[in-house]
Amino acid sequence: MNVTIEDFTGDTHLSKYLDIMVLYQVYKAAHELQPDGVNILAPLLLDIYTGLRSTNLINWLNR
C-alpha cells in the first residue's frame, strides 16, 4: 500500500491538516507494517492522539 502525502517543506507553516481519510490510510499502512517488524504504530498513534509532531518527539528524545 502506498500513501502519498504532499511535500509542504517549502511552506512557511510547520504542519498541515490531514483529513480523516489520509489519517486512516497512514494508520492502515503502519498497522500492515507491524508483522514485518517495522514498529511505527505506537509512535504514529502517539502523534495522532496527542497532536505531537514526530520531529518534536525526536528532538526531545535526543536532548
Secondary structure, DSSP 8 states (H G I E B T S, - for coil): --------TTSSSS-----HHHHHHHHHHHHHHGGGT---HHHHHHHHHH---HHHHHHHHT-
